[in-house]
């Protein structure tokens, strides 16, 4: 029997490995969808729906899968989830009609719900003081999207797109077997706590949860959306072939996935607010430049017309994309730090709802990308959309947190004033400083009235005692 510490390491390793495999499957259509688009002659909106369909199921299944994990344990639920995805994966290689890809994509999308079971299964194997680091390592498994960018294009070029889902199906079978062999069940991890749907919806009354849903729909939803879209973007905008386009897309996907653990450390050290604030500002600057379309301009001068090209070259664009991916990796961690700070008693429910919002962002964005490109004919319009979403997050963040910070500052001032006033009996020489603090906090009248009331009460009690002694 392995020691408990060895079991912890084994569970964390296999959880992360399985999550990476599930994420690779979840975004598989980002690569095979490109030849399928040509085969079926799809427009941009139809392509967006094709790549986004698995994201829908993975997002909607997060809440029920999380509840099943609480009830039955993480090991068995995770194993079943891995096995369930194998059959639809295999049959995608035989699909020929658009509707067949959509239906099978819905079933394959269950792999995206692996985050809910994996995060809960990981957390229960570690004490609270180590959970943040352990969950950060597990969360880095979303870099599995980069595996698809590296491997799937080579399979498409060598054997055709039909080979990719078949290889992935065999891979998921191997992952499921290894997962069952090298993970463990601890009966003490099971909980009888039953979280009802009504309780989950009740948390939506808290206005704070809505802003975190907005933030996560940008940093995680945007990550998923661009992971699905960037290979195609490099092909259509810069003329790359599939293999090179996917490698360039991986420059965004890989660091954004693995940097999440470091983002958790920064959030612990500097606070979720500071990290998220900088994430939003870095994002909006990058998206501002990335949203500018390739433009041909003619300037009339004294010497005649002068033509010039305005737009980002491939290397500058990729540099901005890399920075954007890093910032969103930090943002994914900082949003969950907010949740652990503010929803300690309901962290599971809050995480599930915010995670659902992020997943739905990843589902809706590719469809919106396709619709906007069909409407405008401009590839960079997708970054204009993300720029607008980031601006909304920044404005929302400024006004809500400015109000919260004012309340926090006022509370701290009042607490400090009360403490100084309470210490006057032991340190009467601090009267001047205490009075200044009380006046600054606007508490002078309040304290005087409380002091007067306390004095009247004390005199009344003293009078009662004197009467009783007579």
VEXMI-26772 format. One record per residue: residue in one letter; x, y, z of N, C-alpha, C in turn. Coordinates in pm, whole numbers, padded with zeros to 5 digits, always signed. Layout:
N
AXYZXYZXYZ/...
This chain:
470
X+00085-00120+00000+00000+00000+00000+00088+00125+00000/X+00068+00212-00097+00147+00333-00107+00117+00426+00009/X+00218+00505+00047+00197+00602+00153+00100+00710+00106/X+00044+00781+00205-00056+00883+00171+00006+00992+00084/X+00131+01030+00114+00197+01135+00035+00217+01090-00109/X+00253+00962-00126+00270+00909-00261+00136+00903-00334/X+00031+00869-00262-00102+00869-00322-00141+01010-00367/X-00110+01110-00284-00139+01248-00321-00072+01285-00453/X+00056+01255-00463+00133+01288-00584+00078+01214-00706/X+00044+01087-00687-00008+01007-00797-00142+01060-00845/X-00230+01093-00751-00361+01147-00787-00347+01280-00860/X-00261+01369-00808-00242+01499-00872-00186+01483-01013/X-00088+01395-01029-00027+01373-01160-00128+01320-01260/X-00204+01218-01221-00300+01157-01313-00419+01249-01339/X-00460+01324-01239-00567+01422-01260-00528+01524-01366/X-00406+01577-01353-00358+01678-01448-00341+01617-01587/X-00287+01496-01592-00268+01426-01720-00402+01401-01789/X-00500+01353-01713-00632+01326-01770-00701+01455-01813/X-00684+01562-01735-00745+01690-01771-00684+01744-01900/X-00551+01729-01915-00485+01774-02038-00538+01695-02158/X-00558+01564-02141-00613+01482-02249-00754+01525-02285/X-00835+01551-02183-00973+01594-02206-00977+01730-02277/X-00887+01819-02239-00887+01952-02301-00842+01942-02446/X-00748+01853-02475-00705+01833-02614-00821+01784-02699/X-00900+01693-02645-01019+01643-02716-01123+01752-02731/X-01139+01832-02627-01243+01936-02623-01225+02037-02737/X-01100+02068-02772-01074+02169-02876-01025+02105-03006/X-01051+01977-03024-01004+01904-03142-01055+01966-03272/X-01179+02018-03271-01236+02074-03394-01164+02200-03440/X-01081+02260-03354-01006+02378-03397-00912+02343-03512/X-00870+02216-03521-00783+02170-03630-00860+02093-03735/X-00932+01988-03696-01001+01908-03798-01120+01984-03857/X-01166+02087-03788-01276+02167-03842-01238+02242-03968/X-01108+02270-03987-01064+02346-04106-01081+02264-04234/X-01032+02139-04241-01061+02059-04362-01209+02021-04373/X-01278+02004-04260-01422+01975-04266-01497+02093-04325/X-01455+02215-04291-01518+02336-04347-01505+02338-04500/X-01387+02302-04550-01367+02298-04695-01449+02185-04758/X-01455+02071-04690-01528+01956-04743-01677+01984-04755/X-01734+02046-04653-01879+02071-04650-01915+02210-04701/X-01814+02289-04738-01834+02425-04790-01915+02510-04691/X-01867+02514-04568-01935+02588-04461-01896+02735-04466/X-01989+02822-04425-01952+02962-04407-01890+02981-04269/X-01852+03104-04237-01780+03129-04112-01867+03102-03989/X-01995+03136-03998-02085+03114-03884-02103+02965-03859/X-02120+02887-03966-02135+02741-03951-02007+02680-03894/X-01893+02730-03938-01766+02682-03881-01757+02716-03733/X-01800+02837-03697-01799+02876-03556-01886+02785-03471/X-02004+02748-03522-02092+02657-03449-02029+02518-03438/X-01963+02474-03544-01899+02343-03544-01793+02332-03434/X-01704+02430-03427-01595+02422-03328-01646+02449-03186/X-01760+02519-03175-01811+02557-03043-01903+02453-02981/X-01958+02363-03061-02057+02268-03009-02007+02186-02890/X-01885+02129-02894-01838+02055-02776-01827+02142-02651/X-01800+02271-02670-01784+02361-02555-01917+02376-02481/X-02028+02372-02555-02160+02386-02493-02185+02274-02393/X-02166+02150-02436-02192+02037-02346-02098+02038-02226/X-01970+02063-02252-01874+02066-02142-01907+02171-02038/X-01963+02283-02084-01998+02391-01990-02122+02355-01910/X-02226+02309-01979-02353+02279-01911-02341+02160-01815/X-02248+02070-01842-02234+01950-01759-02149+01974-01635/X-02090+02091-01623-02000+02115-01510-02072+02105-01376/X-02190+02166-01366-02262+02164-01239-02307+02024-01200/X-02379+01949-01288-02419+01814-01248-02302+01720-01223/X-02195+01733-01300-02077+01648-01278-02013+01679-01143/X-02010+01807-01106-01957+01845-00975-02039+01787-00861/X-02172+01788-00875-02259+01731-00773-02240+01579-00764/X-02222+01513-00879-02198+01369-00879-02065+01336-00811/X-01967+01423-00828-01838+01401-00763-01852+01405-00611/X-01930+01500-00561-01953+01509-00416-02021+01383-00364/X-02111+01328-00444-02192+01215-00398-02120+01080-00411/X-02052+01058-00525-01997+00926-00553-01844+00919-00543/X-01779+01033-00536-01633+01034-00530-01571+01066-00665/X-01455+01130-00663-01394+01178-00787-01340+01070-00877/X-01287+00963-00820-01220+00862-00903-01315+00793-00999/X-01428+00746-00949-01522+00673-01034-01589+00765-01135/X-01621+00888-01094-01686+00982-01186-01591+01021-01298/X-01466+01047-01263-01366+01085-01364-01345+00970-01463/X-01334+00849-01412-01312+00732-01498-01428+00714-01596/X-01551+00723-01546-01668+00708-01634-01670+00818-01740/X-01636+00940-01701-01633+01051-01797-01534+01022-01909/X-01416+00971-01874-01316+00939-01976-01367+00831-02071/X-01430+00729-02017-01478+00617-02098-01592+00660-02191/X-01681+00745-02140-01799+00786-02218-01759+00860-02345/X-01647+00929-02345-01609+01009-02463-01546+00925-02574/X-01508+00801-02546-01433+00721-02644-01516+00689-02768/X-01638+00640-02751-01720+00598-02865-01756+00713-02959/X-01811+00824-02910-01840+00933-03004-01715+00987-03072/X-01601+00985-03003-01477+01028-03066-01446+00942-03188/X-01457+00812-03171-01425+00719-03280-01517+00741-03399/X-01645+00762-03375-01742+00774-03485-01731+00908-03558/X-01669+01009-03498-01650+01135-03571-01569+01111-03698/X-01476+01016-03693-01395+00986-03811-01475+00929-03926/X-01598+00883-03900-01683+00827-04005-01798+00919-04044/X-01809+01034-03980-01920+01127-04008-01900+01192-04145/X-02012+01220-04212-02007+01282-04345-02099+01403-04357/X-02196+01418-04268-02292+01527-04276-02268+01626-04162/X-02306+01751-04187-02285+01857-04088-02355+01825-03957/X-02480+01777-03964-02557+01749-03843-02494+01635-03763/X-02428+01541-03833-02362+01432-03762-02245+01484-03679/X-02169+01577-03736-02058+01636-03660-02110+01711-03538/X-02222+01781-03553-02276+01858-03441-02322+01766-03328/X-02393+01657-03363-02445+01566-03259-02330+01496-03188/X-02237+01442-03265-02122+01374-03204-02037+01472-03123/X-02028+01595-03171-01954+01697-03098-02014+01725-02961/X-02146+01720-02952-02212+01739-02823-02170+01631-02723/X-02162+01506-02770-02123+01397-02680-01975+01405-02643/X-01891+01438-02740-01748+01452-02712-01723+01566-02613/X-01809+01668-02618-01793+01784-02531-01801+01753-02383/X-01854+01635-02347-01859+01597-02206-01718+01599-02145/X-01617+01579-02229-01478+01583-02180-01447+01716-02114/X-01513+01823-02157-01487+01954-02100-01533+01968-01956/X-01623+01878-01912-01669+01882-01773-01568+01822-01678/X-01456+01774-01732-01353+01712-01646-01296+01811-01545/X-01306+01940-01574-01254+02039-01479-01326+02029-01345/X-01458+02014-01348-01536+02011-01224-01499+01892-01137/X-01491+01775-01198-01459+01656-01118-01313+01659-01076/X-01225+01704-01165-01083+01704-01134-01044+01802-01025/X-01104+01921-01027-01068+02022-00927-01114+01980-00788/X-01233+01918-00781-01284+01871-00652-01205+01750-00602/X-01175+01657-00693-01099+01537-00657-00959+01575-00609/X-00897+01672-00675-00763+01718-00636-00766+01785-00499/X-00862+01877-00480-00868+01956-00357-00882+01867-00234/X-00959+01758-00244-00986+01675-00127-00866+01591-00086/X-00766+01583-00171-00646+01507-00135-00540+01594-00068/X-00566+01724-00055-00465+01814+00000-00524+01901+00109/X-00443+01935+00212-00491+02026+00317-00515+02165+00258/X-00594+02244+00329-00635+02375+00277-00516+02463+00240/X-00409+02458+00321-00296+02548+00294-00218+02509+00168/X-00241+02388+00115-00173+02345-00006-00268+02331-00125/X-00395+02358-00104-00492+02337-00210-00470+02433-00327/X-00435+02559-00297-00417+02656-00404-00310+02614-00502/X-00197+02569-00450-00087+02526-00536-00125+02401-00614/X-00189+02304-00545-00228+02180-00611-00330+02206-00722/X-00428+02292-00694-00529+02322-00796-00470+02403-00911/X-00366+02484-00880-00298+02557-00986-00227+02462-01082/X-00161+02359-01026-00096+02259-01110-00200+02185-01194/X-00310+02146-01130-00415+02077-01205-00470+02166-01317/X-00495+02294-01284-00550+02386-01383-00460+02405-01504/X-00328+02385-01485-00236+02397-01598-00261+02290-01703/X-00344+02192-01670-00379+02090-01767-00453+02144-01888/X-00508+02266-01877-00576+02320-01996-00476+02354-02107/X-00346+02341-02077-00246+02350-02183-00254+02229-02276/X-00339+02131-02242-00364+02020-02333-00415+02068-02469/X-00473+02188-02472-00514+02246-02600-00394+02261-02693/X-00276+02287-02635-00156+02301-02718-00116+02168-02781/X-00147+02056-02713-00118+01924-02770-00189+01908-02903/X-00314+01950-02907-00389+01943-03033-00324+02029-03140/X-00275+02148-03102-00211+02236-03200-00081+02174-03254/X-00010+02097-03170+00116+02037-03212+00096+01908-03293/X+00005+01822-03247-00004+01686-03300-00107+01672-03412/X-00227+01728-03393-00335+01706-03489-00300+01750-03631/X-00235+01866-03654-00204+01904-03792-00116+01802-03865/X-00019+01742-03795+00067+01642-03858-00014+01519-03897/X-00108+01479-03813-00195+01366-03847-00282+01398-03967/X-00334+01521-03972-00419+01561-04085-00341+01556-04215/X-00219+01611-04214-00138+01616-04335-00096+01475-04379/X-00061+01389-04283-00009+01256-04316-00118+01156-04350/X-00231+01160-04276-00332+01054-04291-00473+01105-04321/X-00494+01235-04318-00629+01288-04336-00693+01319-04202/X-00791+01408-04203-00852+01452-04077-00922+01338-04004/X-00969+01235-04079-01042+01125-04015-00957+01049-03914/X-00825+01055-03931-00738+00981-03840-00731+01045-03702/X-00749+01175-03693-00732+01246-03566-00829+01195-03459/X-00962+01193-03483-01051+01145-03377-01029+00998-03341/X-00985+00916-03438-00961+00775-03408-00838+00760-03317/X-00733+00836-03345-00614+00833-03259-00648+00887-03120/X-00728+00992-03116-00769+01049-02987-00854+00950-02907/X-00940+00874-02976-01023+00775-02906-00935+00667-02842/X-00836+00618-02916-00744+00520-02860-00664+00581-02744/X-00625+00706-02761-00552+00774-02654-00635+00788-02528/X-00763+00820-02542-00851+00833-02426-00870+00699-02356/X-00871+00590-02433-00881+00457-02372-00757+00430-02285/X-00640+00462-02337-00515+00443-02262-00515+00531-02137/X-00557+00656-02152-00562+00748-02038-00656+00696-01930/X-00772+00644-01971-00869+00591-01875-00811+00474-01796/X-00741+00384-01865-00680+00268-01799-00572+00313-01701/X-00484+00402-01745-00378+00452-01657-00435+00527-01537/X-00540+00604-01563-00603+00679-01454-00655+00583-01346/X-00722+00477-01387-00778+00384-01290-00668+00308-01215/X-00557+00282-01283-00448+00206-01221-00371+00289-01117/X-00358+00418-01141-00268+00499-01058-00339+00606-00975/X-00468+00592-00956-00540+00680-00864-00602+00597-00753/X-00650+00666-00651-00697+00599-00530-00829+00660-00484/X-00897+00583-00399-01021+00630-00339-01003+00639-00188/X-01038+00751-00132-01037+00769+00013-01180+00793+00058/X-01242+00695+00128-01383+00710+00168-01411+00836+00248/X-01310+00887+00320-01332+01006+00402-01356+01131+00317/X-01325+01123+00187-01343+01239+00100-01487+01259+00058/X-01568+01155+00070-01708+01167+00029-01783+01256+00127/X-01880+01326+00075-01959+01416+00158-02107+01388+00138/X-02181+01398+00246-02327+01380+00238-02398+01511+00208/X-02320+01618+00197-02380+01749+00172-02445+01750+00034/X-02571+01785+00029-02644+01789-00097-02678+01933-00131/X-02617+01982-00238-02640+02119-00281-02750+02117-00387/X-02863+02175-00355-02977+02175-00446-02960+02281-00554/X-03036+02264-00662-03034+02364-00768-03085+02497-00717/X-03180+02493-00625-03233+02618-00568-03124+02695-00494/X-03038+02621-00420-02929+02687-00349-02827+02745-00447/X-02803+02673-00556-02709+02723-00656-02761+02851-00719/X-02890+02856-00748-02947+02975-00810-02955+03091-00711/X-02964+03059-00582-02975+03164-00480-02853+03254-00480/X-02737+03197-00510-02614+03277-00506-02612+03382-00617/X-02697+03363-00719-02705+03461-00827-02764+03593-00781/X-02825+03594-00663-02877+03720-00609-02765+03811-00558/X-02650+03753-00536-02536+03833-00490-02476+03905-00611/X-02476+04038-00612-02425+04110-00730-02278+04085-00759/X-02202+04043-00658-02059+04019-00680-02036+03906-00778/X-02121+03803-00774-02098+03686-00858-02108+03721-01006/X-02189+03822-01038-02209+03859-01178-02084+03921-01238/X-02013+04001-01161-01891+04061-01217-01783+03955-01236/X-01778+03856-01145-01679+03751-01163-01715+03660-01280/X-01843+03642-01304-01886+03569-01424-01842+03643-01550/X-01855+03776-01548-01811+03857-01663-01660+03845-01683/X-01584+03858-01575-01438+03849-01587-01396+03713-01643/X-01456+03606-01588-01412+03472-01628-01459+03437-01769/X-01574+03491-01809-01619+03468-01946-01523+03532-02046/X-01448+03634-02000-01347+03696-02086-01216+03618-02082/X-01159+03598-01962-01025+03540-01954-01023+03391-01986/X-01127+03316-01946-01133+03175-01982-01210+03154-02111/X-01326+03220-02123-01403+03208-02247-01323+03259-02366/X-01251+03370-02347-01167+03422-02454-01054+03326-02488/X-00996+03264-02384-00890+03165-02407-00941+03049-02491/X-01056+02995-02455-01113+02883-02530-01149+02927-02672/X-01215+03044-02683-01257+03093-02814-01141+03112-02909/X-01033+03175-02862-00917+03197-02949-00840+03067-02973/X-00841+02975-02876-00778+02844-02898-00845+02772-03015/X-00976+02788-03026-01050+02725-03135-01032+02798-03268/X-00997+02925-03264-01004+03009-03384-00868+03046-03443/X-00762+03046-03364-00639+03109-03409-00571+03037-03524/X-00577+02905-03530-00516+02834-03643-00581+02879-03774/X-00712+02887-03775-00784+02934-03893-00750+03080-03923/X-00733+03161-03818-00701+03303-03837-00567+03319-03909/X-00467+03244-03867-00335+03253-03931-00341+03207-04077/X-00428+03110-04105-00442+03063-04243-00506+03170-04330/X-00618+03225-04283-00694+03319-04366-00633+03459-04369/X-00567+03501-04260-00514+03638-04253-00371+03648-04306/X-00289+03546-04278-00147+03554-04315-00104+03449-04417/X-00196+03359-04456-00168+03265-04564-00081+03147-04527/X-00076+03109-04400+00004+02993-04359-00069+02863-04392/X+00008+02753-04402-00056+02623-04412-00098+02577-04272/X-00170+02465-04266-00229+02421-04139-00124+02394-04032/X-00014+02327-04067+00086+02290-03967+00151+02414-03904/X+00191+02509-03988+00258+02628-03935+00159+02719-03862/X+00036+02725-03911-00066+02807-03844-00093+02754-03704/X-00101+02621-03691-00128+02561-03560-00011+02583-03464/X+00112+02577-03514+00229+02602-03429+00229+02746-03378/X+00192+02841-03463+00184+02980-03419+00072+02998-03317/X-00040+02928-03339-00151+02936-03242-00109+02881-03107/X-00020+02781-03107+00026+02722-02981+00107+02822-02898/X+00163+02924-02962+00236+03028-02888+00141+03101-02793/X+00015+03107-02828-00087+03164-02739-00138+03060-02640/X-00167+02941-02688-00236+02840-02607-00149+02786-02495/X-00025+02748-02526+00060+02679-02428+00094+02766-02306/X+00150+02886-02324+00183+02965-02204+00061+03008-02125/X-00050+03034-02193-00172+03073-02122-00221+02962-02032/X-00196+02836-02074-00238+02724-01991-00148+02700-01873/X-00016+02697-01896+00076+02656-01790+00103+02768-01690/X+00078+02894-01727+00111+03006-01639+00010+03021-01526/X-00097+02944-01529-00205+02962-01431-00156+02942-01287/X-00068+02845-01267-00018+02820-01131+00058+02942-01079/X+00139+03005-01165+00211+03126-01125+00113+03240-01097/X+00006+03245-01175-00097+03347-01151-00160+03333-01015/X-00178+03208-00970-00232+03185-00836-00137+03236-00728/X-00006+03217-00749+00092+03265-00652+00091+03417-00645/X+00087+03483-00761+00082+03629-00764-00045+03681-00697/X-00157+03612-00718-00283+03654-00656-00277+03642-00505/X-00211+03537-00455-00193+03523-00311-00105+03634-00255/X-00001+03671-00329+00098+03766-00279+00051+03911-00290/X-00009+03946-00405-00045+04086-00431-00195+04113-00425/X-00275+04008-00414-00419+04025-00408-00485+04006-00543/X-00605+03951-00541-00678+03922-00665-00712+04050-00741/X-00745+04156-00666-00784+04282-00731-00669+04339-00814/X-00550+04346-00756-00435+04404-00825-00401+04324-00951/X-00397+04191-00938-00364+04107-01054-00469+04122-01164/X-00596+04115-01126-00703+04124-01226-00704+04261-01294/X-00679+04366-01217-00676+04502-01273-00569+04514-01381/X-00449+04462-01352-00342+04467-01451-00371+04376-01569/X-00434+04262-01545-00472+04172-01654-00564+04244-01753/X-00662+04316-01701-00756+04386-01788-00687+04496-01868/X-00597+04569-01806-00529+04677-01877-00434+04623-01984/X-00359+04519-01952-00271+04457-02052-00355+04403-02168/X-00468+04341-02136-00555+04284-02239-00608+04392-02333/X-00654+04502-02277-00717+04604-02361-00614+04673-02451/X-00490+04686-02404-00385+04744-02489-00352+04649-02605/X-00333+04521-02574-00304+04422-02678-00417+04416-02781/X-00540+04408-02733-00654+04393-02823-00676+04518-02908/X-00640+04635-02855-00653+04759-02932-00570+04751-03061/X-00445+04707-03048-00359+04698-03166-00396+04579-03255/X-00433+04467-03192-00467+04348-03271-00596+04364-03350/X-00683+04453-03306-00812+04470-03373-00802+04555-03500/X-00687+04619-03522-00675+04707-03640-00658+04621-03764/X-00745+04633-03865-00737+04547-03984-00623+04586-04076/X-00584+04492-04160-00486+04522-04264-00546+04626-04358/X-00476+04738-04375-00534+04852-04447-00437+04905-04552/X-00489+04931-04671-00413+04998-04776-00460+05142-04783/X-00367+05236-04769-00401+05377-04768-00330+05451-04882/X-00399+05548-04936-00339+05636-05038-00342+05778-04985/X-00224+05837-04972-00211+05973-04921-00171+06064-05037/X-00249+06171-05055-00218+06268-05161-00120+06372-05108/X-00004+06381-05170+00100+06476-05130+00125+06576-05243/X+00212+06672-05219+00247+06771-05322+00316+06706-05441/X+00379+06591-05416+00450+06522-05523+00367+06411-05587/X+00239+06402-05546+00153+06299-05602+00101+06204-05495/X+00033+06101-05541-00025+06004-05449+00082+05909-05395/X+00066+05879-05265+00160+05788-05198+00081+05677-05132/X+00105+05553-05172+00032+05438-05117+00113+05376-05004/X+00042+05335-04901+00109+05273-04787+00021+05165-04726/X+00086+05069-04666+00015+04958-04600+00024+04977-04449/X-00089+04967-04380-00094+04979-04235-00151+04849-04178/X-00080+04790-04086-00127+04666-04024-00013+04597-03952/X-00046+04505-03865+00056+04433-03788+00117+04322-03874/X+00250+04316-03877+00310+04201-03944+00298+04079-03854/X+00335+03965-03905+00311+03839-03836+00381+03833-03701/X+00501+03888-03691+00578+03875-03567+00526+03969-03458/X+00490+04090-03497+00434+04183-03399+00299+04131-03349/X+00216+04082-03442+00086+04028-03404+00104+03911-03307/X+00196+03820-03338+00217+03702-03253+00271+03742-03116/X+00352+03847-03111+00402+03896-02982+00286+03947-02896/X+00195+04024-02956+00078+04070-02882-00009+03952-02838/X-00022+03852-02925-00103+03734-02891-00041+03658-02774/X+00090+03647-02773+00161+03580-02664+00138+03653-02531/X+00152+03786-02533+00131+03866-02411-00013+03853-02364/X-00107+03854-02458-00249+03838-02423-00273+03703-02355/X-00212+03597-02409-00228+03465-02349-00173+03458-02208/X-00056+03519-02186+00003+03523-02052-00090+03596-01955/X-00142+03711-01997-00228+03789-01907-00355+03713-01873/X-00413+03645-01970-00535+03568-01941-00505+03448-01852/X-00385+03391-01863-00346+03284-01772-00345+03333-01628/X-00291+03452-01606-00294+03513-01472-00438+03542-01430/X-00519+03590-01524-00657+03626-01493-00742+03507-01452/X-00718+03392-01514-00795+03273-01478-00771+03235-01331/X-00649+03254-01285-00617+03224-01145-00671+03331-01051/X-00660+03458-01090-00700+03566-00999-00850+03569-00975/X-00930+03531-01076-01075+03528-01057-01113+03424-00952/X-01049+03308-00955-01080+03206-00856-01026+03244-00718/X-00923+03328-00714-00877+03381-00585-00985+03472-00526/X-01049+03554-00610-01162+03635-00566-01269+03546-00500/X-01301+03436-00566-01407+03348-00517-01370+03286-00383/X-01245+03243-00368-01204+03183-00241-01203+03286-00129/X-01176+03413-00162-01174+03519-00061-01315+03560-00019/X-01409+03564-00113-01539+03624-00087-01653+03524-00074/X-01632+03399-00116-01739+03299-00108-01687+03173-00041/X-01619+03191+00072-01557+03078+00140-01653+02966+00172/X-01773+02999+00221-01870+02896+00259-01938+02833+00138/X-01940+02905+00026-02008+02857-00095-01911+02851-00212/X-01785+02819-00185-01685+02822-00291-01717+02722-00401/X-01771+02606-00364-01804+02506-00465-01911+02554-00561/X-02018+02610-00504-02128+02660-00586-02082+02778-00670/X-02010+02872-00607-01963+02991-00679-01869+02952-00792/X-01779+02858-00767-01686+02814-00870-01759+02748-00986/X-01862+02669-00953-01938+02603-01058-02010+02702-01147/X-02071+02803-01087-02146+02902-01165-02051+02988-01249/X-01941+03033-01189-01845+03114-01263-01779+03030-01374/X-01748+02905-01343-01693+02817-01446-01789+02795-01561/X-01917+02783-01528-02019+02770-01632-02022+02893-01721/X-02012+03011-01660-02011+03136-01738-01889+03141-01830/X-01774+03098-01779-01654+03096-01862-01669+03001-01980/X-01725+02883-01953-01746+02787-02060-01845+02837-02164/X-01951+02901-02118-02049+02955-02213-01987+03066-02297/X-01894+03142-02237-01821+03240-02317-01742+03172-02428/X-01677+03060-02395-01603+02984-02494-01692+02925-02601/X-01819+02899-02570-01914+02848-02669-01966+02959-02760/X-02003+03072-02702-02066+03179-02779-01966+03257-02865/X-01844+03274-02816-01748+03358-02889-01717+03307-03030/X-01687+03177-03052-01660+03134-03190-01779+03156-03284/X-01900+03137-03234-02017+03162-03317-02026+03310-03353/X-02001+03395-03255-02003+03539-03280-01888+03580-03372/X-01772+03516-03356-01660+03544-03447-01703+03518-03592/X-01761+03400-03614-01801+03364-03750-01906+03457-03806/X-02006+03490-03723-02114+03578-03770-02060+03716-03805/X-01970+03770-03724-01914+03903-03751-01827+03903-03876/X-01751+03796-03898-01668+03789-04018-01755+03775-04142/X-01862+03694-04133-01956+03685-04245-02019+03821-04275/X-02045+03898-04170-02112+04028-04186-02018+04134-04241/X-01893+04136-04193-01801+04245-04228-01693+04206-04328/X-01659+04077-04331-01549+04034-04417-01412+04070-04362/X-01405+04110-04235-01279+04153-04172-01241+04052-04064/X-01125+03988-04078-01084+03887-03981-01060+03944-03842/X-01002+04064-03835-00965+04121-03706-01084+04170-03625/X-01205+04158-03681-01324+04200-03607-01341+04118-03479/X-01283+03998-03474-01295+03916-03353-01226+03984-03236/X-01117+04055-03263-01046+04125-03156-01116+04255-03118/X-01191+04312-03212-01275+04427-03178-01381+04385-03076/X-01440+04267-03097-01540+04216-03004-01479+04194-02865/X-01362+04132-02860-01296+04108-02732-01252+04238-02666/X-01214+04336-02747-01179+04468-02693-01299+04529-02622/X-01416+04520-02684-01538+04572-02621-01570+04501-02491/X-01555+04367-02490-01582+04290-02368-01485+04328-02256/X-01360+04352-02291-01260+04392-02192-01291+04530-02136/X-01335+04621-02224-01371+04756-02178-01486+04750-02079/X-01585+04664-02105-01696+04647-02012-01645+04598-01877/X-01554+04501-01878-01497+04448-01754-01423+04555-01676/X-01344+04636-01746-01268+04742-01680-01359+04846-01615/X-01461+04888-01690-01554+04988-01636-01629+04932-01516/X-01679+04811-01529-01751+04744-01420-01660+04731-01298/X-01537+04691-01323-01441+04672-01214-01412+04804-01143/X-01394+04910-01221-01361+05040-01161-01471+05087-01067/X-01595+05085-01114-01703+05142-01034-01740+05054-00915/X-01740+04922-00932-01777+04835-00820-01668+04832-00714/X-01543+04821-00755-01436+04811-00656-01402+04945-00595/X-01422+05055-00669-01401+05186-00607-01496+05205-00490/X-01621+05162-00509-01721+05171-00402-01683+05080-00286/X-01641+04957-00319-01602+04862-00214-01480+04912-00137/X-01385+04970-00208-01265+05020-00141-01297+05137-00049/X-01390+05225-00091-01429+05336-00004-01492+05283+00124/X-01579+05184+00110-01642+05124+00229-01537+05060+00319/X-01442+04989+00256-01337+04922+00333-01251+05024+00407/X-01215+05133+00337-01133+05236+00400-01207+05301+00517/X-01338+05329+00498-01416+05390+00606-01425+05297+00726/X-01443+05168+00699-01451+05070+00808-01319+05063+00884/X-01207+05063+00811-01077+05057+00877-01053+05181+00962/X-01092+05298+00912-01076+05422+00988-01159+05417+01116/X-01284+05370+01105-01370+05362+01223-01315+05263+01324/X-01271+05146+01276-01215+05047+01368-01093+05101+01441/X-01008+05171+01368-00889+05229+01430-00927+05333+01535/X-01030+05413+01504-01075+05516+01598-01133+05452+01724/X-01216+05350+01707-01274+05280+01822-01165+05222+01911/X-01064+05160+01848-00957+05098+01925-00878+05201+02005/X-00848+05315+01941-00774+05419+02012-00856+05477+02127/X-00987+05494+02104-01074+05548+02208-01085+05450+02325/X-01091+05320+02292-01105+05219+02397-00980+05207+02483/X-00865+05244+02428-00739+05232+02502-00707+05354+02588/X-00798+05452+02591-00768+05576+02664-00753+05553+02814/X-00830+05456+02868-00820+05432+03013-00680+05387+03052/X-00618+05304+02968-00483+05256+02998-00377+05356+02955/X-00406+05435+02851-00307+05529+02799-00370+05667+02781/X-00397+05738+02890-00463+05869+02880-00379+05972+02806/X-00248+05949+02797-00163+06046+02728-00190+06049+02576/X-00263+05947+02525-00294+05942+02382-00428+06006+02349/X-00478+06092+02441-00609+06153+02422-00616+06234+02292/X-00513+06315+02265-00515+06402+02146-00522+06320+02018/X-00439+06215+02009-00440+06130+01890-00573+06057+01875/X-00628+06010+01988-00756+05939+01983-00868+06032+01939/X-00870+06154+01993-00975+06250+01955-00964+06284+01805/X-00841+06301+01755-00822+06331+01613-00873+06216+01525/X-00844+06092+01567-00891+05977+01490-01043+05967+01491/X-01102+05996+01608-01248+05991+01620-01313+06097+01532/X-01257+06218+01532-01312+06325+01450-01297+06294+01301/X-01183+06235+01263-01161+06199+01123-01264+06097+01077/X-01298+06005+01164-01395+05901+01128-01538+05949+01140/X-01559+06071+01188-01696+06122+01204-01772+06051+01313/X-01701+06007+01416-01764+05926+01521-01780+06002+01653/X-01747+06131+01653-01747+06204+01780-01885+06202+01845/X-01988+06239+01769-02123+06243+01826-02168+06103+01867/X-02134+06004+01785-02175+05867+01816-02112+05818+01946/X-01983+05844+01963-01916+05799+02084-01962+05876+02208/X-01987+06007+02190-02036+06087+02303-02171+06035+02349/X-02261+06006+02253-02394+05956+02290-02383+05819+02355/X-02293+05733+02302-02274+05601+02363-02218+05615+02504/X-02122+05708+02521-02062+05729+02653-02166+05781+02751/X-02250+05876+02705-02355+05930+02792-02454+05821+02831/X-02494+05739+02735-02588+05631+02763-02529+05532+02863/X-02401+05500+02842-02334+05407+02934-02324+05465+03075/X-02299+05596+03082-02287+05661+03213-02421+05662+03285/X-02530+05693+03212-02664+05692+03271-02698+05552+03321/X-02665+05451+03241-02693+05313+03280-02614+05275+03405/X-02487+05318+03410-02404+05286+03527-02458+05353+03653/X-02502+05478+03641-02559+05549+03756-02687+05481+03803/X-02769+05434+03709-02894+05367+03744-02866+05238+03820/X-02767+05161+03771-02730+05037+03839-02675+05065+03978/X-02594+05171+03990-02537+05207+04120-02647+05247+04218/X-02748+05320+04169-02859+05362+04255-02936+05240+04305/X-02957+05143+04216-03028+05021+04256-02952+04947+04365/X-02820+04941+04352-02739+04871+04452-02745+04942+04588/X-02742+05076+04587-02750+05151+04713-02885+05129+04780/X-02992+05130+04700-03126+05108+04757-03138+04968+04814/X-03078+04873+04744-03085+04734+04792-03009+04717+04923/X-02896+04788+04938-02816+04774+05060-02886+04836+05180/X-02974+04935+05156-03047+04997+05267-03155+04902+05318/
